[in-house]
Amino acid sequence: MGTTGKRVLIAEDNETSRLILQSLLAKWGYEVVATRDGAEAWAVLQSENPPRLAIMDWMMPEMDGAEVCRRLREVSAGQPFYVIILTALGRKEDIVSGLEAGADDYLTKPFNREELRARLQVGERVIALQTALAQRAQELEEAIAHIRTLQGILPICMHCHRIRNDEQSWQKVEHYIEAHSNAQFSHGLCPECLEKYYPE
């Protein structure tokens, strides 16, 4: 995975917890962007090249983790993010609330270090998959945009067989088809014309 996938945003107002997370993630090879509250985290996520992985404390000043998740989901169409909510709240209702707010995963404090690492790795895989799918979807859209088909009723002259185009002018059949499809024409002679125009 590229550099973007290895960058992680930490949003944690407790300095000790923030430093522990920074140290762990650096040890695991991540580039860490650390913030002290939800407002700082939101500012980073709105930047030009934000980290796609985030570990976010639930209870923070300025803006809590759930609100950051809500805002992120409202504006992140087409850009994959993976957010892990980290909090002391461990009731089922709290877990549901965090996930409904837009979090992808949930860990309660005190957390198990290896479990956190494993969940970050899951996040990396999810982001890689979503990025690949988005790129594939864009490629398909571009391919569809280049596909040109003929459909509907084509006005054609019953004598000269010219076709009336969208600009209401008449043009040869081969010119019209070439302009509205990927077909190309080469010239030849059918047996009837060969006999009619080039008799032996």
C-alpha positions in Angstrom: 0.0 0.0 0.0 1.2 3.5 -0.7 2.1 6.3 1.7 -1.5 7.4 2.1 -2.5 4.0 3.6 0.3 4.1 6.1 -0.6 7.5 7.5 -2.8 7.5 10.6 -4.7 10.4 12.3 -4.8 10.3 16.1 -7.4 12.4 17.9 -6.9 12.1 21.6 -7.2 14.9 24.2 -5.3 13.0 26.9 -1.6 13.7 26.4 -0.4 10.4 27.9 -2.7 8.3 25.8 -1.8 10.3 22.7 1.9 9.9 23.3 1.5 6.1 23.8 -0.5 5.8 20.6 2.1 7.8 18.7 4.9 5.7 20.0 3.1 2.4 19.1 2.1 3.5 15.6 5.6 4.8 14.8 7.0 1.5 16.0 4.6 -0.3 13.6 5.8 1.8 10.7 2.9 4.3 10.5 3.3 8.0 9.8 1.3 9.7 12.6 -0.6 12.9 12.5 -1.6 13.7 16.1 -4.4 16.1 17.2 -5.6 17.1 20.6 -9.4 17.5 20.0 -12.2 16.9 17.5 -11.9 20.3 15.9 -8.2 19.8 15.1 -9.0 16.3 13.8 -11.7 17.7 11.6 -9.4 20.3 10.2 -6.8 17.6 9.2 -9.5 15.5 7.6 -10.5 18.4 5.5 -7.0 19.1 4.3 -5.8 18.3 0.7 -4.3 14.9 1.4 -5.7 13.6 4.8 -4.8 10.3 6.4 -7.3 7.7 5.5 -6.9 5.8 8.7 -8.0 7.4 12.0 -8.0 6.5 15.7 -10.4 8.8 17.4 -11.3 9.2 21.1 -15.0 9.5 21.7 -15.0 12.1 24.5 -13.0 15.2 23.3 -13.3 19.0 23.7 -14.6 21.2 20.9 -16.1 18.2 19.0 -16.4 14.6 20.1 -15.3 11.6 18.0 -18.9 10.7 17.0 -19.6 14.1 15.6 -16.3 14.0 13.6 -17.5 10.7 12.1 -20.8 12.1 11.2 -19.3 15.1 9.4 -16.8 12.9 7.6 -19.4 10.6 6.2 -21.4 13.5 4.9 -18.5 14.9 2.8 -16.3 11.9 2.0 -18.2 10.5 -1.0 -15.7 8.8 -3.2 -12.9 9.0 -0.7 -12.4 6.0 1.5 -11.7 6.5 5.3 -11.5 4.0 8.1 -12.2 5.3 11.6 -11.6 3.4 14.8 -13.4 4.9 17.8 -11.4 4.5 21.0 -13.2 5.1 24.3 -13.9 4.0 27.8 -17.6 3.7 27.0 -18.2 0.0 26.5 -22.0 -0.6 26.7 -23.7 -2.1 23.7 -25.7 1.1 23.2 -22.5 3.1 23.0 -21.0 0.7 20.5 -24.2 1.0 18.3 -24.1 4.8 18.6 -20.5 4.9 17.5 -21.1 2.7 14.5 -24.3 4.6 13.6 -22.3 7.8 13.7 -20.0 6.4 11.0 -17.2 4.7 12.8 -15.9 1.5 11.1 -14.6 -0.1 14.2 -14.7 0.3 18.0 -12.2 -0.4 20.8 -12.6 0.1 24.5 -9.9 1.4 26.8 -7.7 0.0 28.0 -7.0 -1.5 24.7 -5.0 -4.5 23.7 -2.0 -3.4 21.6 -2.0 -6.3 19.3 -5.7 -6.1 18.8 -5.3 -2.4 17.8 -2.6 -3.3 15.4 -4.7 -6.1 13.8 -7.6 -3.7 13.4 -5.4 -1.1 11.8 -4.3 -3.7 9.3 -7.9 -4.5 8.6 -8.4 -0.8 8.0 -5.5 -0.8 5.5 -7.0 -3.7 3.6 -10.5 -2.1 3.5 -9.1 1.2 2.2 -7.0 -0.6 -0.4 -10.1 -2.5 -1.6 -12.3 0.6 -1.6 -9.7 2.6 -3.5 -9.3 -0.1 -6.1 -13.1 -0.4 -6.5 -13.4 3.4 -6.9 -10.6 3.4 -9.6 -12.3 0.5 -11.4 -15.7 2.3 -11.3 -14.0 5.5 -12.8 -12.4 3.4 -15.5 -15.8 1.9 -16.4 -17.5 5.3 -16.5 -14.8 6.6 -18.8 -15.1 3.5 -21.0 -18.9 3.9 -21.1 -18.5 7.6 -22.0 -16.4 6.5 -25.1 -18.9 3.9 -26.3 -21.2 5.4 -28.9 -24.1 3.5 -30.2 -26.8 4.0 -32.8 -30.4 3.6 -31.6 -33.8 4.9 -32.4 -35.3 5.8 -35.7 -32.9 7.2 -38.4 -34.5 9.3 -41.2 -33.0 8.0 -44.4 -33.7 9.2 -48.0 -35.6 6.5 -49.9 -33.7 7.4 -53.1 -30.1 8.4 -52.3 -30.0 6.7 -48.9 -28.5 9.7 -47.1 -29.3 10.1 -43.4 -30.6 13.2 -41.8 -28.4 14.1 -38.8 -29.1 16.0 -35.6 -28.3 19.3 -37.3 -31.0 18.5 -39.8 -28.6 18.2 -42.7 -28.2 15.1 -44.9 -25.0 13.1 -45.1 -23.8 9.8 -46.5 -24.6 6.7 -44.5 -21.0 5.8 -44.0 -20.2 9.3 -42.6 -23.1 9.2 -40.3 -22.3 5.8 -38.9 -18.6 6.6 -38.5 -19.5 9.8 -36.5 -21.9 7.9 -34.2 -20.1 4.7 -33.6 -16.7 3.1 -33.5 -17.2 1.5 -37.0 -15.0 2.3 -39.9 -15.7 1.7 -43.6 -13.6 0.2 -46.3 -14.8 0.1 -49.9 -15.5 -2.9 -52.1 -17.9 -4.2 -54.8 -20.8 -6.6 -54.4 -21.4 -9.1 -57.2 -24.5 -7.2 -58.5 -22.6 -3.9 -58.8 -19.6 -5.6 -60.3 -21.8 -7.1 -63.0 -23.7 -3.8 -63.5 -20.9 -1.3 -63.7 -18.0 -3.5 -64.9 -19.5 -5.9 -67.4 -17.0 -8.2 -69.2 
